[in-house]
């Protein structure tokens, strides 16, 4: 089973990388793009039936800095 952990900066936390991406897209003529926020996705192969609480523990302890980042878990077969 796969677990995808999507990690993003919390609202209100400055995102200079997202800002740079947005400026680059505008410079390339993609004017329809508004605000850009950059994040990361971590793909985990976990044993079938793994409790989502275990994955949340992984996020809280290592995968996300919960002071400045939010995370969302997506499970796939």
N, CA, C and O atoms as a Tripos MOL2 file, in Angstrom:
@<TRIPOS>MOLECULE
protein
  308   307    77     0     0
PROTEIN
NO_CHARGES

@<TRIPOS>ATOM
      1 N           0.8530   -1.1760    0.0000 N.3       1 UNK1
      2 CA          0.0000    0.0000    0.0000 C.3       1 UNK1
      3 C           0.8970    1.2370    0.0000 C.2       1 UNK1
      4 O           1.9780    1.2270    0.5900 O.2       1 UNK1
      5 N           0.4510    2.2830   -0.6540 N.am      2 UNK2
      6 CA          1.2060    3.5310   -0.7000 C.3       2 UNK2
      7 C           0.5130    4.5800    0.1630 C.2       2 UNK2
      8 O          -0.7140    4.6570    0.2280 O.2       2 UNK2
      9 N           1.3300    5.3690    0.8120 N.am      3 UNK3
     10 CA          0.8450    6.5430    1.5370 C.3       3 UNK3
     11 C           1.5930    7.7410    0.9840 C.2       3 UNK3
     12 O           2.8220    7.7480    0.9220 O.2       3 UNK3
     13 N           0.8470    8.7450    0.5880 N.am      4 UNK4
     14 CA          1.4340    9.9850    0.1100 C.3       4 UNK4
     15 C           1.2220   11.0490    1.1720 C.2       4 UNK4
     16 O           0.0930   11.3150    1.5840 O.2       4 UNK4
     17 N           2.3060   11.6500    1.6070 N.am      5 UNK5
     18 CA          2.2330   12.7170    2.6010 C.3       5 UNK5
     19 C           2.5430   14.0220    1.8760 C.2       5 UNK5
     20 O           3.6550   14.2210    1.3870 O.2       5 UNK5
     21 N           1.5530   14.9060    1.8100 N.am      6 UNK6
     22 CA          1.7060   16.2030    1.1590 C.3       6 UNK6
     23 C           1.9960   17.2350    2.2440 C.2       6 UNK6
     24 O           1.1690   17.4670    3.1260 O.2       6 UNK6
     25 N           3.1700   17.8520    2.1740 N.am      7 UNK7
     26 CA          3.6080   18.8060    3.1890 C.3       7 UNK7
     27 C           3.6410   20.1990    2.5620 C.2       7 UNK7
     28 O           4.2510   20.3940    1.5100 O.2       7 UNK7
     29 N           2.9920   21.1620    3.2020 N.am      8 UNK8
     30 CA          2.9730   22.5430    2.7290 C.3       8 UNK8
     31 C           3.2060   23.4860    3.9010 C.2       8 UNK8
     32 O           2.9610   23.1420    5.0580 O.2       8 UNK8
     33 N           3.6820   24.6710    3.5770 N.am      9 UNK9
     34 CA          3.8590   25.6820    4.6090 C.3       9 UNK9
     35 C           2.4930   26.1650    5.0930 C.2       9 UNK9
     36 O           1.5500   26.2610    4.3070 O.2       9 UNK9
     37 N           2.3920   26.4630    6.3650 N.am     10 UNK10
     38 CA          1.1530   27.0050    6.9140 C.3      10 UNK10
     39 C           0.8970   28.3840    6.3320 C.2      10 UNK10
     40 O           1.8220   29.0960    5.9410 O.2      10 UNK10
     41 N          -0.3840   28.7470    6.2830 N.am     11 UNK11
     42 CA         -0.7390   30.0960    5.8360 C.3      11 UNK11
     43 C          -0.0720   31.1020    6.7560 C.2      11 UNK11
     44 O          -0.0210   30.9050    7.9700 O.2      11 UNK11
     45 N           0.4340   32.1710    6.1820 N.am     12 UNK12
     46 CA          1.1010   33.1990    6.9590 C.3      12 UNK12
     47 C           2.6030   33.0130    7.0620 C.2      12 UNK12
     48 O           3.3150   33.9430    7.4410 O.2      12 UNK12
     49 N           3.1050   31.8110    6.7250 N.am     13 UNK13
     50 CA          4.5520   31.5730    6.7300 C.3      13 UNK13
     51 C           5.0880   31.9890    5.3670 C.2      13 UNK13
     52 O           4.5650   31.5690    4.3350 O.2      13 UNK13
     53 N           6.1250   32.8100    5.3640 N.am     14 UNK14
     54 CA          6.6990   33.2760    4.1060 C.3      14 UNK14
     55 C           7.2100   32.1000    3.2790 C.2      14 UNK14
     56 O           7.7820   31.1500    3.8130 O.2      14 UNK14
     57 N           6.9960   32.1790    1.9740 N.am     15 UNK15
     58 CA          7.4000   31.1200    1.0520 C.3      15 UNK15
     59 C           8.2270   31.7370   -0.0830 C.2      15 UNK15
     60 O           7.7010   31.9500   -1.1750 O.2      15 UNK15
     61 N           9.5110   32.0260    0.1580 N.am     16 UNK16
     62 CA         10.3220   32.6650   -0.8810 C.3      16 UNK16
     63 C          10.4800   31.7930   -2.1270 C.2      16 UNK16
     64 O          10.5830   32.3220   -3.2340 O.2      16 UNK16
     65 N          10.5000   30.4960   -1.9700 N.am     17 UNK17
     66 CA         10.6180   29.6190   -3.1330 C.3      17 UNK17
     67 C           9.3550   29.6930   -3.9920 C.2      17 UNK17
     68 O           9.4440   29.7530   -5.2180 O.2      17 UNK17
     69 N           8.1960   29.6900   -3.3660 N.am     18 UNK18
     70 CA          6.9370   29.8400   -4.0920 C.3      18 UNK18
     71 C           6.8630   31.1830   -4.8020 C.2      18 UNK18
     72 O           6.3990   31.2690   -5.9380 O.2      18 UNK18
     73 N           7.3230   32.2310   -4.1250 N.am     19 UNK19
     74 CA          7.3320   33.5640   -4.7250 C.3      19 UNK19
     75 C           8.2330   33.5960   -5.9640 C.2      19 UNK19
     76 O           7.8640   34.1780   -6.9840 O.2      19 UNK19
     77 N           9.4130   32.9730   -5.8770 N.am     20 UNK20
     78 CA         10.3390   32.9280   -7.0120 C.3      20 UNK20
     79 C           9.7330   32.1510   -8.1780 C.2      20 UNK20
     80 O           9.8890   32.5500   -9.3320 O.2      20 UNK20
     81 N           9.0480   31.0540   -7.8910 N.am     21 UNK21
     82 CA          8.4000   30.2740   -8.9410 C.3      21 UNK21
     83 C           7.3260   31.1200   -9.6210 C.2      21 UNK21
     84 O           7.2430   31.1530  -10.8490 O.2      21 UNK21
     85 N           6.5120   31.7980   -8.8310 N.am     22 UNK22
     86 CA          5.4620   32.6600   -9.3730 C.3      22 UNK22
     87 C           6.0250   33.7550  -10.2620 C.2      22 UNK22
     88 O           5.4950   34.0140  -11.3420 O.2      22 UNK22
     89 N           7.0990   34.4010   -9.8120 N.am     23 UNK23
     90 CA          7.7230   35.4600  -10.6140 C.3      23 UNK23
     91 C           8.2810   34.9030  -11.9190 C.2      23 UNK23
     92 O           8.1600   35.5350  -12.9690 O.2      23 UNK23
     93 N           8.8940   33.7190  -11.8550 N.am     24 UNK24
     94 CA          9.4380   33.1030  -13.0650 C.3      24 UNK24
     95 C           8.3190   32.7710  -14.0530 C.2      24 UNK24
     96 O           8.4650   32.9960  -15.2540 O.2      24 UNK24
     97 N           7.2040   32.2360  -13.5520 N.am     25 UNK25
     98 CA          6.0870   31.9210  -14.4380 C.3      25 UNK25
     99 C           5.5330   33.1830  -15.0910 C.2      25 UNK25
    100 O           5.2310   33.1870  -16.2850 O.2      25 UNK25
    101 N           5.4010   34.2490  -14.3150 N.am     26 UNK26
    102 CA          4.9250   35.5130  -14.8900 C.3      26 UNK26
    103 C           5.9050   36.0240  -15.9430 C.2      26 UNK26
    104 O           5.4920   36.5180  -16.9920 O.2      26 UNK26
    105 N           7.2080   35.9040  -15.6610 N.am     27 UNK27
    106 CA          8.2290   36.3240  -16.6140 C.3      27 UNK27
    107 C           8.1880   35.5250  -17.9090 C.2      27 UNK27
    108 O           8.6390   36.0060  -18.9480 O.2      27 UNK27
    109 N           7.6550   34.3170  -17.8560 N.am     28 UNK28
    110 CA          7.5310   33.4650  -19.0430 C.3      28 UNK28
    111 C           6.1950   33.6670  -19.7510 C.2      28 UNK28
    112 O           5.8940   32.9870  -20.7320 O.2      28 UNK28
    113 N           5.3960   34.6060  -19.2480 N.am     29 UNK29
    114 CA          4.1330   34.9250  -19.9080 C.3      29 UNK29
    115 C           2.9220   34.1870  -19.3580 C.2      29 UNK29
    116 O           1.8460   34.2650  -19.9520 O.2      29 UNK29
    117 N           3.0570   33.4800  -18.2570 N.am     30 UNK30
    118 CA          1.9170   32.7800  -17.6630 C.3      30 UNK30
    119 C           1.2190   33.7030  -16.6680 C.2      30 UNK30
    120 O           1.2720   33.4940  -15.4560 O.2      30 UNK30
    121 N           0.5670   34.7220  -17.2070 N.am     31 UNK31
    122 CA         -0.0350   35.7620  -16.3810 C.3      31 UNK31
    123 C          -1.2750   35.3020  -15.6210 C.2      31 UNK31
    124 O          -1.7260   35.9870  -14.7030 O.2      31 UNK31
    125 N          -1.8270   34.1530  -15.9910 N.am     32 UNK32
    126 CA         -3.0300   33.6620  -15.3130 C.3      32 UNK32
    127 C          -2.7190   33.0750  -13.9420 C.2      32 UNK32
    128 O          -3.6370   32.7780  -13.1780 O.2      32 UNK32
    129 N          -1.4370   32.9010  -13.6180 N.am     33 UNK33
    130 CA         -1.0420   32.3130  -12.3390 C.3      33 UNK33
    131 C          -1.1020   33.3780  -11.2450 C.2      33 UNK33
    132 O          -0.5620   34.4740  -11.3920 O.2      33 UNK33
    133 N          -1.7650   33.0310  -10.1550 N.am     34 UNK34
    134 CA         -1.8330   33.9190   -8.9980 C.3      34 UNK34
    135 C          -0.7240   33.5640   -8.0200 C.2      34 UNK34
    136 O           0.4220   33.3450   -8.4140 O.2      34 UNK34
    137 N          -1.0750   33.5090   -6.7440 N.am     35 UNK35
    138 CA         -0.0970   33.1790   -5.7090 C.3      35 UNK35
    139 C           0.3690   31.7320   -5.8750 C.2      35 UNK35
    140 O          -0.4210   30.8530   -6.2180 O.2      35 UNK35
    141 N           1.6490   31.4960   -5.6310 N.am     36 UNK36
    142 CA          2.2250   30.1570   -5.7100 C.3      36 UNK36
    143 C           2.7700   29.7920   -4.3360 C.2      36 UNK36
    144 O           3.4910   30.5730   -3.7150 O.2      36 UNK36
    145 N           2.4200   28.5980   -3.8680 N.am     37 UNK37
    146 CA          2.9580   28.0520   -2.6190 C.3      37 UNK37
    147 C           3.6500   26.7490   -2.9700 C.2      37 UNK37
    148 O           3.0670   25.8960   -3.6390 O.2      37 UNK37
    149 N           4.8650   26.5910   -2.5350 N.am     38 UNK38
    150 CA          5.6670   25.4160   -2.8430 C.3      38 UNK38
    151 C           5.5780   24.4330   -1.6890 C.2      38 UNK38
    152 O           5.4980   24.8370   -0.5290 O.2      38 UNK38
    153 N           5.5920   23.1490   -2.0000 N.am     39 UNK39
    154 CA          5.5430   22.1160   -0.9720 C.3      39 UNK39
    155 C           6.2980   20.8890   -1.4290 C.2      39 UNK39
    156 O           7.0910   20.9460   -2.3690 O.2      39 UNK39
    157 N           6.0480   19.7810   -0.7600 N.am     40 UNK40
    158 CA          6.6940   18.5260   -1.1370 C.3      40 UNK40
    159 C           5.7380   17.3800   -0.8900 C.2      40 UNK40
    160 O           4.8310   17.4760   -0.0620 O.2      40 UNK40
    161 N           5.9500   16.2880   -1.6200 N.am     41 UNK41
    162 CA          5.1920   15.0630   -1.4300 C.3      41 UNK41
    163 C           6.1730   13.9520   -1.1010 C.2      41 UNK41
    164 O           7.1810   13.7790   -1.7850 O.2      41 UNK41
    165 N           5.8770   13.2100   -0.0630 N.am     42 UNK42
    166 CA          6.7000   12.0780    0.3490 C.3      42 UNK42
    167 C           5.8770   10.8190    0.1040 C.2      42 UNK42
    168 O           4.7700   10.6800    0.6240 O.2      42 UNK42
    169 N           6.4280    9.9020   -0.6910 N.am     43 UNK43
    170 CA          5.7430    8.6560   -1.0050 C.3      43 UNK43
    171 C           6.3080    7.5400   -0.1230 C.2      43 UNK43
    172 O           7.5120    7.2810   -0.1260 O.2      43 UNK43
    173 N           5.4280    6.8910    0.6260 N.am     44 UNK44
    174 CA          5.8330    5.8100    1.5200 C.3      44 UNK44
    175 C           5.1870    4.5050    1.0690 C.2      44 UNK44
    176 O           3.9970    4.4790    0.7530 O.2      44 UNK44
    177 N           5.9470    3.4440    1.0380 N.am     45 UNK45
    178 CA          5.4030    2.1000    0.8470 C.3      45 UNK45
    179 C           5.1990    1.5450    2.2550 C.2      45 UNK45
    180 O           6.1580    1.3680    3.0050 O.2      45 UNK45
    181 N           3.9410    1.2730    2.6060 N.am     46 UNK46
    182 CA          3.6360    0.7700    3.9500 C.3      46 UNK46
    183 C           2.9030   -0.5600    3.8470 C.2      46 UNK46
    184 O           2.2970   -0.8710    2.8220 O.2      46 UNK46
    185 N           2.9640   -1.3300    4.9050 N.am     47 UNK47
    186 CA          2.2950   -2.6300    4.9370 C.3      47 UNK47
    187 C           0.7890   -2.4450    4.7920 C.2      47 UNK47
    188 O           0.2280   -1.4890    5.3280 O.2      47 UNK47
    189 N           0.1300   -3.3510    4.0700 N.am     48 UNK48
    190 CA         -1.3260   -3.2680    3.9390 C.3      48 UNK48
    191 C          -1.9810   -3.2260    5.3210 C.2      48 UNK48
    192 O          -1.5760   -3.9410    6.2370 O.2      48 UNK48
    193 N          -2.9850   -2.3860    5.4480 N.am     49 UNK49
    194 CA         -3.7060   -2.2780    6.7110 C.3      49 UNK49
    195 C          -3.0440   -1.3880    7.7450 C.2      49 UNK49
    196 O          -3.5120   -1.2970    8.8800 O.2      49 UNK49
    197 N          -1.9470   -0.7230    7.3570 N.am     50 UNK50
    198 CA         -1.2790    0.1750    8.3010 C.3      50 UNK50
    199 C          -2.2650    1.2410    8.7700 C.2      50 UNK50
    200 O          -2.9370    1.8760    7.9570 O.2      50 UNK50
    201 N          -2.3440    1.4300   10.0630 N.am     51 UNK51
    202 CA         -3.2400    2.4220   10.6550 C.3      51 UNK51
    203 C          -2.7440    3.8240   10.3100 C.2      51 UNK51
    204 O          -1.5550    4.1190   10.4300 O.2      51 UNK51
    205 N          -3.6480    4.6650    9.8880 N.am     52 UNK52
    206 CA         -3.2800    6.0390    9.5200 C.3      52 UNK52
    207 C          -2.6590    6.7850   10.7040 C.2      52 UNK52
    208 O          -1.8770    7.7180   10.5190 O.2      52 UNK52
    209 N          -3.0120    6.3650   11.9170 N.am     53 UNK53
    210 CA         -2.4160    6.9870   13.1160 C.3      53 UNK53
    211 C          -0.9050    6.7920   13.1310 C.2      53 UNK53
    212 O          -0.1730    7.6720   13.5840 O.2      53 UNK53
    213 N          -0.4280    5.6450   12.6390 N.am     54 UNK54
    214 CA          1.0250    5.3900   12.5650 C.3      54 UNK54
    215 C           1.6770    6.3630   11.5920 C.2      54 UNK54
    216 O           2.7650    6.8750   11.8520 O.2      54 UNK54
    217 N           1.0200    6.6100   10.4890 N.am     55 UNK55
    218 CA          1.5710    7.5400    9.4970 C.3      55 UNK55
    219 C           1.5520    8.9560   10.0610 C.2      55 UNK55
    220 O           2.4800    9.7280    9.8210 O.2      55 UNK55
    221 N           0.5160    9.3010   10.8000 N.am     56 UNK56
    222 CA          0.4680   10.6100   11.4590 C.3      56 UNK56
    223 C           1.6350   10.7620   12.4380 C.2      56 UNK56
    224 O           2.2310   11.8350   12.5370 O.2      56 UNK56
    225 N           1.9570    9.6830   13.1590 N.am     57 UNK57
    226 CA          3.1040    9.7320   14.0750 C.3      57 UNK57
    227 C           4.3960    9.9930   13.3060 C.2      57 UNK57
    228 O           5.2420   10.7650   13.7570 O.2      57 UNK57
    229 N           4.5510    9.3510   12.1460 N.am     58 UNK58
    230 CA          5.7350    9.5910   11.3110 C.3      58 UNK58
    231 C           5.8240   11.0610   10.9170 C.2      58 UNK58
    232 O           6.8990   11.6610   10.9400 O.2      58 UNK58
    233 N           4.6800   11.6270   10.5560 N.am     59 UNK59
    234 CA          4.6460   13.0440   10.1530 C.3      59 UNK59
    235 C           5.0310   13.9530   11.3150 C.2      59 UNK59
    236 O           5.8400   14.8670   11.1610 O.2      59 UNK59
    237 N           4.4460   13.6920   12.4660 N.am     60 UNK60
    238 CA          4.6870   14.5270   13.6420 C.3      60 UNK60
    239 C           6.1300   14.4370   14.1250 C.2      60 UNK60
    240 O           6.6800   15.4240   14.6150 O.2      60 UNK60
    241 N           6.7500   13.2660   13.9930 N.am     61 UNK61
    242 CA          8.1000   13.0620   14.5100 C.3      61 UNK61
    243 C           9.1990   13.3980   13.5210 C.2      61 UNK61
    244 O          10.2960   13.7780   13.9320 O.2      61 UNK61
    245 N           8.9320   13.2660   12.2060 N.am     62 UNK62
    246 CA         10.0180   13.4230   11.2430 C.3      62 UNK62
    247 C           9.6480   14.1140    9.9320 C.2      62 UNK62
    248 O          10.3880   14.9780    9.4610 O.2      62 UNK62
    249 N           8.5340   13.7510    9.3480 N.am     63 UNK63
    250 CA          8.2680   14.1570    7.9690 C.3      63 UNK63
    251 C           7.8440   15.6090    7.8050 C.2      63 UNK63
    252 O           8.0450   16.1870    6.7370 O.2      63 UNK63
    253 N           7.2660   16.2060    8.8300 N.am     64 UNK64
    254 CA          6.8140   17.5970    8.7420 C.3      64 UNK64
    255 C           7.2580   18.3600    9.9810 C.2      64 UNK64
    256 O           7.2420   17.8350   11.0940 O.2      64 UNK64
    257 N           7.6490   19.5930    9.7670 N.am     65 UNK65
    258 CA          7.9410   20.4920   10.8850 C.3      65 UNK65
    259 C           6.6280   21.1810   11.2290 C.2      65 UNK65
    260 O           6.2810   22.1950   10.6240 O.2      65 UNK65
    261 N           5.9020   20.6420   12.1880 N.am     66 UNK66
    262 CA          4.5390   21.0990   12.4510 C.3      66 UNK66
    263 C           4.4510   22.5120   13.0250 C.2      66 UNK66
    264 O           3.3530   23.0420   13.1920 O.2      66 UNK66
    265 N           5.5820   23.1180   13.3240 N.am     67 UNK67
    266 CA          5.5740   24.5170   13.7600 C.3      67 UNK67
    267 C           5.2250   25.4090   12.5680 C.2      67 UNK67
    268 O           4.4750   26.3740   12.7160 O.2      67 UNK67
    269 N           5.7650   25.0910   11.3880 N.am     68 UNK68
    270 CA          5.5680   25.9440   10.2120 C.3      68 UNK68
    271 C           4.9150   25.2160    9.0370 C.2      68 UNK68
    272 O           4.6180   25.8420    8.0200 O.2      68 UNK68
    273 N           4.6850   23.9010    9.1570 N.am     69 UNK69
    274 CA          4.1420   23.1320    8.0380 C.3      69 UNK69
    275 C           2.8820   22.3730    8.4280 C.2      69 UNK69
    276 O           2.7280   21.9260    9.5650 O.2      69 UNK69
    277 N           1.9910   22.2400    7.4600 N.am     70 UNK70
    278 CA          0.8240   21.3690    7.5690 C.3      70 UNK70
    279 C           1.0880   20.1370    6.7250 C.2      70 UNK70
    280 O           1.9350   20.1680    5.8330 O.2      70 UNK70
    281 N           0.3770   19.0580    6.9950 N.am     71 UNK71
    282 CA          0.4950   17.8670    6.1560 C.3      71 UNK71
    283 C          -0.8730   17.2580    5.9410 C.2      71 UNK71
    284 O          -1.7980   17.4320    6.7350 O.2      71 UNK71
    285 N          -0.9670   16.5310    4.8280 N.am     72 UNK72
    286 CA         -2.1810   15.8050    4.4760 C.3      72 UNK72
    287 C          -1.7640   14.4330    3.9930 C.2      72 UNK72
    288 O          -0.8320   14.3190    3.1970 O.2      72 UNK72
    289 N          -2.4290   13.3940    4.4540 N.am     73 UNK73
    290 CA         -2.1000   12.0200    4.0970 C.3      73 UNK73
    291 C          -3.1250   11.4870    3.1240 C.2      73 UNK73
    292 O          -4.3300   11.6390    3.3240 O.2      73 UNK73
    293 N          -2.6300   10.8510    2.0520 N.am     74 UNK74
    294 CA         -3.4820   10.2200    1.0510 C.3      74 UNK74
    295 C          -3.0510    8.7600    0.9430 C.2      74 UNK74
    296 O          -1.8710    8.4750    0.7370 O.2      74 UNK74
    297 N          -3.9890    7.8450    1.0800 N.am     75 UNK75
    298 CA         -3.6930    6.4060    0.9700 C.3      75 UNK75
    299 C          -4.1510    5.8890   -0.3780 C.2      75 UNK75
    300 O          -5.2070    6.2790   -0.8740 O.2      75 UNK75
    301 N          -3.3490    5.0030   -0.9770 N.am     76 UNK76
    302 CA         -3.6840    4.3860   -2.2530 C.3      76 UNK76
    303 C          -3.3240    2.9140   -2.2020 C.2      76 UNK76
    304 O          -2.3450    2.5210   -1.5680 O.2      76 UNK76
    305 N          -4.1160    2.1140   -2.8690 N.am     77 UNK77
    306 CA         -3.8690    0.6630   -2.8930 C.3      77 UNK77
    307 C          -2.6540    0.3260   -3.7240 C.2      77 UNK77
    308 O          -2.3000   -0.8460   -3.8540 O.2      77 UNK77
@<TRIPOS>BOND
     1     1     2 1
     2     2     3 1
     3     3     4 2
     4     3     5 am
     5     5     6 1
     6     6     7 1
     7     7     8 2
     8     7     9 am
     9     9    10 1
    10    10    11 1
    11    11    12 2
    12    11    13 am
    13    13    14 1
    14    14    15 1
    15    15    16 2
    16    15    17 am
    17    17    18 1
    18    18    19 1
    19    19    20 2
    20    19    21 am
    21    21    22 1
    22    22    23 1
    23    23    24 2
    24    23    25 am
    25    25    26 1
    26    26    27 1
    27    27    28 2
    28    27    29 am
    29    29    30 1
    30    30    31 1
    31    31    32 2
    32    31    33 am
    33    33    34 1
    34    34    35 1
    35    35    36 2
    36    35    37 am
    37    37    38 1
    38    38    39 1
    39    39    40 2
    40    39    41 am
    41    41    42 1
    42    42    43 1
    43    43    44 2
    44    43    45 am
    45    45    46 1
    46    46    47 1
    47    47    48 2
    48    47    49 am
    49    49    50 1
    50    50    51 1
    51    51    52 2
    52    51    53 am
    53    53    54 1
    54    54    55 1
    55    55    56 2
    56    55    57 am
    57    57    58 1
    58    58    59 1
    59    59    60 2
    60    59    61 am
    61    61    62 1
    62    62    63 1
    63    63    64 2
    64    63    65 am
    65    65    66 1
    66    66    67 1
    67    67    68 2
    68    67    69 am
    69    69    70 1
    70    70    71 1
    71    71    72 2
    72    71    73 am
    73    73    74 1
    74    74    75 1
    75    75    76 2
    76    75    77 am
    77    77    78 1
    78    78    79 1
    79    79    80 2
    80    79    81 am
    81    81    82 1
    82    82    83 1
    83    83    84 2
    84    83    85 am
    85    85    86 1
    86    86    87 1
    87    87    88 2
    88    87    89 am
    89    89    90 1
    90    90    91 1
    91    91    92 2
    92    91    93 am
    93    93    94 1
    94    94    95 1
    95    95    96 2
    96    95    97 am
    97    97    98 1
    98    98    99 1
    99    99   100 2
   100    99   101 am
   101   101   102 1
   102   102   103 1
   103   103   104 2
   104   103   105 am
   105   105   106 1
   106   106   107 1
   107   107   108 2
   108   107   109 am
   109   109   110 1
   110   110   111 1
   111   111   112 2
   112   111   113 am
   113   113   114 1
   114   114   115 1
   115   115   116 2
   116   115   117 am
   117   117   118 1
   118   118   119 1
   119   119   120 2
   120   119   121 am
   121   121   122 1
   122   122   123 1
   123   123   124 2
   124   123   125 am
   125   125   126 1
   126   126   127 1
   127   127   128 2
   128   127   129 am
   129   129   130 1
   130   130   131 1
   131   131   132 2
   132   131   133 am
   133   133   134 1
   134   134   135 1
   135   135   136 2
   136   135   137 am
   137   137   138 1
   138   138   139 1
   139   139   140 2
   140   139   141 am
   141   141   142 1
   142   142   143 1
   143   143   144 2
   144   143   145 am
   145   145   146 1
   146   146   147 1
   147   147   148 2
   148   147   149 am
   149   149   150 1
   150   150   151 1
   151   151   152 2
   152   151   153 am
   153   153   154 1
   154   154   155 1
   155   155   156 2
   156   155   157 am
   157   157   158 1
   158   158   159 1
   159   159   160 2
   160   159   161 am
   161   161   162 1
   162   162   163 1
   163   163   164 2
   164   163   165 am
   165   165   166 1
   166   166   167 1
   167   167   168 2
   168   167   169 am
   169   169   170 1
   170   170   171 1
   171   171   172 2
   172   171   173 am
   173   173   174 1
   174   174   175 1
   175   175   176 2
   176   175   177 am
   177   177   178 1
   178   178   179 1
   179   179   180 2
   180   179   181 am
   181   181   182 1
   182   182   183 1
   183   183   184 2
   184   183   185 am
   185   185   186 1
   186   186   187 1
   187   187   188 2
   188   187   189 am
   189   189   190 1
   190   190   191 1
   191   191   192 2
   192   191   193 am
   193   193   194 1
   194   194   195 1
   195   195   196 2
   196   195   197 am
   197   197   198 1
   198   198   199 1
   199   199   200 2
   200   199   201 am
   201   201   202 1
   202   202   203 1
   203   203   204 2
   204   203   205 am
   205   205   206 1
   206   206   207 1
   207   207   208 2
   208   207   209 am
   209   209   210 1
   210   210   211 1
   211   211   212 2
   212   211   213 am
   213   213   214 1
   214   214   215 1
   215   215   216 2
   216   215   217 am
   217   217   218 1
   218   218   219 1
   219   219   220 2
   220   219   221 am
   221   221   222 1
   222   222   223 1
   223   223   224 2
   224   223   225 am
   225   225   226 1
   226   226   227 1
   227   227   228 2
   228   227   229 am
   229   229   230 1
   230   230   231 1
   231   231   232 2
   232   231   233 am
   233   233   234 1
   234   234   235 1
   235   235   236 2
   236   235   237 am
   237   237   238 1
   238   238   239 1
   239   239   240 2
   240   239   241 am
   241   241   242 1
   242   242   243 1
   243   243   244 2
   244   243   245 am
   245   245   246 1
   246   246   247 1
   247   247   248 2
   248   247   249 am
   249   249   250 1
   250   250   251 1
   251   251   252 2
   252   251   253 am
   253   253   254 1
   254   254   255 1
   255   255   256 2
   256   255   257 am
   257   257   258 1
   258   258   259 1
   259   259   260 2
   260   259   261 am
   261   261   262 1
   262   262   263 1
   263   263   264 2
   264   263   265 am
   265   265   266 1
   266   266   267 1
   267   267   268 2
   268   267   269 am
   269   269   270 1
   270   270   271 1
   271   271   272 2
   272   271   273 am
   273   273   274 1
   274   274   275 1
   275   275   276 2
   276   275   277 am
   277   277   278 1
   278   278   279 1
   279   279   280 2
   280   279   281 am
   281   281   282 1
   282   282   283 1
   283   283   284 2
   284   283   285 am
   285   285   286 1
   286   286   287 1
   287   287   288 2
   288   287   289 am
   289   289   290 1
   290   290   291 1
   291   291   292 2
   292   291   293 am
   293   293   294 1
   294   294   295 1
   295   295   296 2
   296   295   297 am
   297   297   298 1
   298   298   299 1
   299   299   300 2
   300   299   301 am
   301   301   302 1
   302   302   303 1
   303   303   304 2
   304   303   305 am
   305   305   306 1
   306   306   307 1
   307   307   308 2
@<TRIPOS>SUBSTRUCTURE
     1 UNK1         2 RESIDUE 1 A UNK
     2 UNK2         6 RESIDUE 1 A UNK
     3 UNK3        10 RESIDUE 1 A UNK
     4 UNK4        14 RESIDUE 1 A UNK
     5 UNK5        18 RESIDUE 1 A UNK
     6 UNK6        22 RESIDUE 1 A UNK
     7 UNK7        26 RESIDUE 1 A UNK
     8 UNK8        30 RESIDUE 1 A UNK
     9 UNK9        34 RESIDUE 1 A UNK
    10 UNK10       38 RESIDUE 1 A UNK
    11 UNK11       42 RESIDUE 1 A UNK
    12 UNK12       46 RESIDUE 1 A UNK
    13 UNK13       50 RESIDUE 1 A UNK
    14 UNK14       54 RESIDUE 1 A UNK
    15 UNK15       58 RESIDUE 1 A UNK
    16 UNK16       62 RESIDUE 1 A UNK
    17 UNK17       66 RESIDUE 1 A UNK
    18 UNK18       70 RESIDUE 1 A UNK
    19 UNK19       74 RESIDUE 1 A UNK
    20 UNK20       78 RESIDUE 1 A UNK
    21 UNK21       82 RESIDUE 1 A UNK
    22 UNK22       86 RESIDUE 1 A UNK
    23 UNK23       90 RESIDUE 1 A UNK
    24 UNK24       94 RESIDUE 1 A UNK
    25 UNK25       98 RESIDUE 1 A UNK
    26 UNK26      102 RESIDUE 1 A UNK
    27 UNK27      106 RESIDUE 1 A UNK
    28 UNK28      110 RESIDUE 1 A UNK
    29 UNK29      114 RESIDUE 1 A UNK
    30 UNK30      118 RESIDUE 1 A UNK
    31 UNK31      122 RESIDUE 1 A UNK
    32 UNK32      126 RESIDUE 1 A UNK
    33 UNK33      130 RESIDUE 1 A UNK
    34 UNK34      134 RESIDUE 1 A UNK
    35 UNK35      138 RESIDUE 1 A UNK
    36 UNK36      142 RESIDUE 1 A UNK
    37 UNK37      146 RESIDUE 1 A UNK
    38 UNK38      150 RESIDUE 1 A UNK
    39 UNK39      154 RESIDUE 1 A UNK
    40 UNK40      158 RESIDUE 1 A UNK
    41 UNK41      162 RESIDUE 1 A UNK
    42 UNK42      166 RESIDUE 1 A UNK
    43 UNK43      170 RESIDUE 1 A UNK
    44 UNK44      174 RESIDUE 1 A UNK
    45 UNK45      178 RESIDUE 1 A UNK
    46 UNK46      182 RESIDUE 1 A UNK
    47 UNK47      186 RESIDUE 1 A UNK
    48 UNK48      190 RESIDUE 1 A UNK
    49 UNK49      194 RESIDUE 1 A UNK
    50 UNK50      198 RESIDUE 1 A UNK
    51 UNK51      202 RESIDUE 1 A UNK
    52 UNK52      206 RESIDUE 1 A UNK
    53 UNK53      210 RESIDUE 1 A UNK
    54 UNK54      214 RESIDUE 1 A UNK
    55 UNK55      218 RESIDUE 1 A UNK
    56 UNK56      222 RESIDUE 1 A UNK
    57 UNK57      226 RESIDUE 1 A UNK
    58 UNK58      230 RESIDUE 1 A UNK
    59 UNK59      234 RESIDUE 1 A UNK
    60 UNK60      238 RESIDUE 1 A UNK
    61 UNK61      242 RESIDUE 1 A UNK
    62 UNK62      246 RESIDUE 1 A UNK
    63 UNK63      250 RESIDUE 1 A UNK
    64 UNK64      254 RESIDUE 1 A UNK
    65 UNK65      258 RESIDUE 1 A UNK
    66 UNK66      262 RESIDUE 1 A UNK
    67 UNK67      266 RESIDUE 1 A UNK
    68 UNK68      270 RESIDUE 1 A UNK
    69 UNK69      274 RESIDUE 1 A UNK
    70 UNK70      278 RESIDUE 1 A UNK
    71 UNK71      282 RESIDUE 1 A UNK
    72 UNK72      286 RESIDUE 1 A UNK
    73 UNK73      290 RESIDUE 1 A UNK
    74 UNK74      294 RESIDUE 1 A UNK
    75 UNK75      298 RESIDUE 1 A UNK
    76 UNK76      302 RESIDUE 1 A UNK
    77 UNK77      306 RESIDUE 1 A UNK
